Amino acid sequence: MSTPKEDTSFWTKYKRFASTEILLYVIMIVGIILGIIIFS
């Protein structure tokens, strides 16, 4: 909280990677849920 400049730089650098990682995690979670439903 005392260093907003570092936070902003961190987010601006990793916005692209963050968006792609969120999409990958969502796809993995959905795949696991679908697998559990199918095999159950």
C-alpha positions in Angstrom: 0.0 0.0 0.0 2.9 2.4 0.7 4.4 1.7 -2.8 1.6 2.2 -5.4 4.2 2.9 -8.1 5.6 -0.6 -7.9 2.1 -2.1 -7.9 1.1 -0.1 -11.0 4.4 -1.1 -12.8 3.9 -4.7 -11.8 0.3 -4.8 -13.1 1.2 -3.0 -16.3 4.0 -5.5 -17.0 1.9 -8.6 -16.2 -1.5 -7.6 -17.5 -1.1 -9.6 -20.6 0.3 -12.7 -18.8 -2.4 -12.3 -16.0 -5.2 -12.3 -18.6 -3.8 -15.4 -20.3 -3.2 -17.2 -17.0 -6.7 -16.5 -15.8 -8.1 -17.9 -19.0 -5.9 -21.0 -18.7 -7.0 -21.5 -15.1 -10.7 -21.1 -16.0 -10.3 -23.7 -18.8 -8.5 -26.1 -16.5 -11.2 -25.7 -13.8 -14.0 -26.2 -16.3 -12.3 -29.2 -17.8 -11.8 -30.8 -14.3 -15.5 -30.2 -13.4 -16.7 -31.6 -16.8 -14.4 -34.7 -16.3 -15.8 -35.3 -12.8 -19.4 -35.0 -14.1 -18.7 -37.3 -17.0 -16.9 -40.0 -15.0 -19.3 -39.8 -12.2 
